[in-house]
C-alpha cells in the first residue's frame, strides 16, 4: 500500500500571462509535480472545485478578480491547500494582506525557480508532518 506522501503532488498555477503559466507548468512537471494552469481566477475556481490540488501559485494582480479574492474563495473550497503568490510589484499593499489571508510566501518576479521549489518541498513536508 502506497503512503499518502508517495502521491504525486499537484500544483495549480494561476496567472493572466499565458507565457508565465506555460513556463511554470513545464518546469513543475519536469520536477515531478502534476501541474495545471488557469489564466484567470474564475477558471482557477472551477478547477479547484473539481480537482484536489496540493498547491496554489497565483499572481496577485489579475483582471476581474485579483489573487487575494481568489485566495479567499479557494480557502473556503479547500482549506488544506498550500497557497503561494507571485507579483511583479514588490511594494504592492496587498502583500501584507496576502500573508494575513494564509499565503505562505509571496515570490517577487522574476524569481529563482529553484528557491521556489525548495520552499514548496519544505512546506509540503511540514504539512505532512502535521497530518
C-alpha positions in Angstrom: 0.0 0.0 0.0 1.4 3.4 -1.0 1.9 6.0 1.6 -0.1 9.3 1.0 3.3 11.1 0.8 4.1 8.9 -2.3 1.3 10.5 -4.2 2.4 12.9 -6.9 1.8 16.4 -5.6 -0.3 18.7 -7.7 0.0 22.4 -8.4 -2.4 24.9 -10.0 -0.6 27.9 -11.5 -2.8 31.0 -12.0 -1.6 34.0 -14.0 -3.2 36.1 -16.7 0.2 35.9 -18.6 0.0 32.6 -20.6 3.8 32.5 -21.1 4.4 32.5 -17.3 1.8 29.8 -16.8 3.3 27.6 -19.6 6.9 28.0 -18.4 6.0 27.2 -14.8 3.8 24.2 -15.8 6.8 22.8 -17.9 9.2 23.3 -15.0 7.0 21.9 -12.3 6.1 18.9 -14.5 9.8 18.2 -15.1 10.3 18.3 -11.3 7.7 15.5 -10.9 4.6 17.6 -10.0 1.3 17.2 -11.7 0.6 20.7 -12.8 -2.3 22.6 -14.4 -2.8 26.2 -15.3 -5.6 28.7 -15.3 -5.4 32.1 -16.9 -7.9 33.9 -14.6 -9.4 33.4 -11.1 -12.8 32.2 -12.4 -11.1 29.3 -14.3 -9.0 28.6 -11.3 -12.0 28.3 -9.0 -13.7 25.8 -11.5 -10.5 23.7 -11.5 -10.2 23.7 -7.7 -13.9 22.7 -7.3 -13.2 19.6 -9.4 -9.6 18.7 -8.5 -7.8 18.3 -5.3 -4.6 20.4 -5.7 -1.9 20.4 -3.0 -0.5 23.8 -4.0 -1.9 27.0 -5.5 0.5 29.5 -7.0 -1.3 32.6 -8.1 -0.4 36.1 -9.3 -1.7 38.9 -7.1 -2.7 41.3 -9.9 -5.2 39.9 -12.4 -8.2 41.4 -14.2 -11.8 40.9 -12.9 -10.8 39.0 -9.7 -7.4 39.6 -8.1 -5.3 37.0 -6.4 -6.5 37.9 -2.9 -10.1 37.4 -3.8 -9.1 34.1 -5.3 -7.3 33.1 -2.2 -10.4 33.8 0.0 -12.6 31.7 -2.3 -10.1 28.9 -2.6 -9.6 28.6 1.2 -13.4 28.1 1.5 -13.3 25.3 -1.1 -10.1 23.6 0.0 -8.8 24.8 3.4 -5.8 22.4 3.2 -4.4 23.8 0.0 -0.9 25.4 0.4 -1.0 28.9 -1.1 1.8 30.9 -2.7 1.6 34.1 -4.6 3.8 36.0 -7.0 4.0 39.6 -8.0 6.0 41.9 -10.2 5.1 44.7 -7.8 7.1 44.2 -4.5 5.6 47.3 -2.9 2.0 46.2 -3.6 -0.1 47.0 -0.5 -1.9 43.7 -0.9 1.2 41.6 0.1 0.7 42.0 3.8 -2.9 41.2 3.4 -1.9 38.1 1.5 0.1 36.8 4.4 -2.7 37.5 6.8 -5.0 35.5 4.5 -2.9 32.4 4.9 -0.4 32.8 2.0 2.8 31.0 2.9 5.1 33.1 0.7 4.9 35.9 -1.9 7.5 35.5 -4.6 8.8 38.6 -6.4 9.0 38.3 -10.2 11.4 37.5 -11.6 12.1 34.7 -9.1 14.5 31.9 -8.8 12.6 28.7 -9.6 15.0 26.5 -7.5 14.3 28.6 -4.5 10.6 28.3 -5.1 10.8 24.6 -5.5 12.7 24.2 -2.2 10.1 26.2 -0.4 7.4 24.1 -1.9 9.1 20.9 -0.7 9.6 22.3 2.8 6.0 23.4 3.1 4.7 20.1 1.8 6.9 18.2 4.3 5.7 20.5 7.1 2.1 19.9 6.3 2.5 16.1 6.0 4.2 16.0 9.4 1.1 17.7 10.9 -1.2 15.1 9.4 
